[in-house]
Amino acid sequence: MKSIDLFIIHLARKLSEPLSRFGLFIVFFWFGILKVFELSPASPLVQSLFENTMPVMPFSVFIVLFGLLEMLIGIMFLVRGAERAVIPLLFFHMATTLLPLFLLTSITWSGFLIPTIEGQYIIKNILIIALAINIASHVHPMKKKESV
């Protein structure tokens, strides 16, 4: 039994980072490309948030740029060495996607601590954050610059 346990633990440690990277790529690229081609079921929620926070450009332009950003985030998670750039982008993205929970409460909550389907869609981002933290835990520390 112990050898099976050790095998599973070793396999999980070996696969956790690449599967986390691939999972984030799939979610971000897929959801992003849906926005680019105006097929995203999240677009009405994004548009409501956009209109309430920063209507500085036409929404049709914003949603395409937002989709391209999501696709870029997804691609960057596949590139080893891009973690230091993509993880801050992901956290910025996650911060903005949490806003509807506070600014669009009629869309995201049906009662106290009872999320709508849109609210559940947003709350699941906690898992995305956890995956990003898992990836960050595998990044090698930066080397200290030597004094001249």
C-alpha positions, 0 to 999 in steps of 0.5 A: 500500500505504501508503494502505491501511495508514494507512486501517486504522490510522486505522479501528482507532484510531477503532473501538478504544474504542467496540468495547472498550466494547461488548464489555465491555458484552456480556460483563458484561451477558450473564454477569450476567443469566444469574446473575440468572436462575440460568442461569449455567454459572459458578454452581457455581464461584462458589458454591464460592468463596463458600462458601470465602471469605464465606458471610455471606448465602444464596448465592441472594441473593449470586448475584443481587446479583453478577449485578446488579453485573456488569450494572451494570458492563456498562451503565456501560461504555456511558456516556461519563464513567463510566470513573472509576467503572466501571474500579475496579469492574471491577478489584475484580471481576477480583481476586475472579474470579482467586481460584479460581486460587489457592483452588480449584486442584482445580477450575481446574487439571488439572496444572502450568500446565494450566488446566481449562475453568474455569481458562481461563474465568478466565485469559481475564479478562486480555483484559477487563483489557486492554480496560479499560486501552484505554478508560482510555487514552482518558479525558481527564485531570482538570482541575487546580483553580485556586487561589483 
